[in-house]
Amino acid sequence: MTWLDLGNPRPRTEVQHYVPVRWPESGRIPLQPLALLPSDDSTFEWSFMDLATRRRSAREFAPLPLDRLGWLLALTSQQLACGPQHLGFPLTLRPSPSAGAIHPVHLVVQSPVLGGWNRYDPAGHELVSVPGGPDVQVVRREMDELIAAPVATLLLLVAEPGKTAAKYFNSESLVWRDAGVLLGYLSLAAEALGLAFVPLGITGDPWAGKLVDESGLAGVGAALVGRRT
Ligand SMILES: Cc1cc2nc3c(=O)[nH]c(=O)nc-3n(C[C@H](O)[C@H](O)[C@H](O)COP(=O)(O)O)c2cc1C
């Protein structure tokens, strides 16, 4: 095989100013904060050691309630602190680590309950409806050919590589590794919430790149999540 050498990332001596992709929006759906997770919820009795050894991918799904989706997103991606904006967007701290605190990977949610495409806003802990974008029926049909799961919630990991490139030369491998970290966090958080979760091997392209009418987005992964059957 030919290994695609992405080079060694190096911080630029002078960072670039990056103008983030402008996502269109047609409505906002507030999500449940972690504080509202019932304290008697039995799924949270597991220690980290239990979770790490119990976690298994699952491929059968029941519909995912919005409160569970909110907690899954909070445990992996919610913005917990905001840093400087010298790259043209704020650096942020979230549950998962990210090279340079840049967090270039957006989570985009599609489910039969929510319809359409919905971007997670880590600052407001809300879903932001994205008007237009690729035909949902076509994408779900192609997903069902990989794993037949029409009621599962689809998570697309959609990178904005220009963000990481504003700080680093040879930044591409950092974006891929950020996406892998996020998938790992999602899989453990799903286990903690008693959910069925499976990563998918596809990148999510060409659909991810078509979510907005400008260039700058790339698919870096996908996953299915739902309630356990
Ligand atoms: C990057 C990545 C891509 C994957 N792609 C798929 C996939 O397309 N279909 C699938 O059924 N499972 C997929 N999986 C799940 C693996 O098959 C699964 O993790 C593996 O069999 C080990 O099982 P476990 O997750 O229960 O430990 C993927 C896992 C990872 C990390």
The ligand as a MOL file (V3000), in Angstrom:
LIG
                    3D

  0  0  0     0  0            999 V3000
M  V30 BEGIN CTAB
M  V30 COUNTS 31 33 0 0 0
M  V30 BEGIN ATOM
M  V30 1 C -12.8710 4.4260 12.8420 0
M  V30 2 C -13.8700 3.3050 13.0090 0
M  V30 3 C -14.6710 2.9560 11.9540 0
M  V30 4 C -15.6290 1.9430 12.0900 0
M  V30 5 N -16.4570 1.6520 11.0460 0
M  V30 6 C -17.4320 0.7250 11.2250 0
M  V30 7 C -18.3880 0.4610 10.1690 0
M  V30 8 O -18.3630 1.0830 9.1150 0
M  V30 9 N -19.3300 -0.4870 10.3880 0
M  V30 10 C -19.4010 -1.1700 11.5750 0
M  V30 11 O -20.2890 -2.0170 11.7050 0
M  V30 12 N -18.5390 -0.9370 12.5730 0
M  V30 13 C -17.5650 -0.0030 12.4400 0
M  V30 14 N -16.7030 0.2680 13.4510 0
M  V30 15 C -16.8380 -0.4530 14.7230 0
M  V30 16 C -15.7980 -1.5660 14.8170 0
M  V30 17 O -16.1370 -2.6140 13.9240 0
M  V30 18 C -15.7430 -2.0410 16.2640 0
M  V30 19 O -15.2280 -1.0060 17.0610 0
M  V30 20 C -14.8740 -3.2900 16.3830 0
M  V30 21 O -15.4870 -4.4060 15.7810 0
M  V30 22 C -14.5570 -3.6230 17.8260 0
M  V30 23 O -15.7740 -3.8050 18.5400 0
M  V30 24 P -16.1220 -2.9240 19.8260 0
M  V30 25 O -16.3680 -1.4900 19.3550 0
M  V30 26 O -17.3770 -3.5420 20.3730 0
M  V30 27 O -14.9620 -2.9740 20.7420 0
M  V30 28 C -15.7370 1.2530 13.3290 0
M  V30 29 C -14.9020 1.6150 14.3900 0
M  V30 30 C -13.9870 2.6270 14.2430 0
M  V30 31 C -13.1320 3.0380 15.4240 0
M  V30 END ATOM
M  V30 BEGIN BOND
M  V30 1 1 1 2
M  V30 2 1 2 3
M  V30 3 2 2 30
M  V30 4 2 3 4
M  V30 5 1 4 5
M  V30 6 1 4 28
M  V30 7 2 5 6
M  V30 8 1 6 7
M  V30 9 1 6 13
M  V30 10 2 7 8
M  V30 11 1 7 9
M  V30 12 1 9 10
M  V30 13 2 10 11
M  V30 14 1 10 12
M  V30 15 2 12 13
M  V30 16 1 13 14
M  V30 17 1 14 15
M  V30 18 1 14 28
M  V30 19 1 15 16
M  V30 20 1 16 17
M  V30 21 1 16 18
M  V30 22 1 18 19
M  V30 23 1 18 20
M  V30 24 1 20 21
M  V30 25 1 20 22
M  V30 26 1 22 23
M  V30 27 1 23 24
M  V30 28 2 24 25
M  V30 29 1 24 26
M  V30 30 1 24 27
M  V30 31 2 28 29
M  V30 32 1 29 30
M  V30 33 1 30 31
M  V30 END BOND
M  V30 END CTAB
M  END
